[in-house]
Amino acid sequence: MNNTKLLTSKDQELISMFAEDEVTFWANKWGVTKETVKSAVKFSGSNSVSKVYTYLVNSNKVRLS
């Protein structure tokens, strides 16, 4: 997420697990640890922001906002 102007809308819907700053961004946004985000990507089977968020809500890791 170093240069958000170059991101397409598709890129903004996915969490890049190779960009540590992106994992940190979503962890801070959802109030969880980076390890929780990484685990949620693994167990949800997707790096889609909406699918990871849904997994976190369903597993009671984060409350609906």
C-alpha positions, -999 to +999 in steps of 0.1 A: +000+000+000+029+023-005+014+040-035-024+038-033-029+059-064-016+030-085-040+004-069-069-008-089-103-013-072-095-051-074-063-045-055-081-026-028-104-056-022-075-079-014-050-080+014-015-085+002+002-109+026+036-099+011+032-063+022+037-061+059+024-025+060-009-037+045-013-065+071-006-039+098-032-016+083-060-042+084-049-054+119-051-019+132-084-012+114-100-043+129-083-040+163-066-074+161-030-086+158-011-091+125-010-128+134-048-128+137-051-113+102-026-139+088-045-167+105-078-154+092-065-153+056-053-189+061-085-203+076-109-183+054-091-196+024-090-161+008-072-128+011-104-109+002-110-081+026-147-090+029-141-127+034-114-122+060-136-097+079-165-121+078-143-149+091-131-126+120-167-116+129-180-152+127-151-164+149-157-136+174-123-120+169-138-087+159-172-070+165-193-056+137-186-020+131 
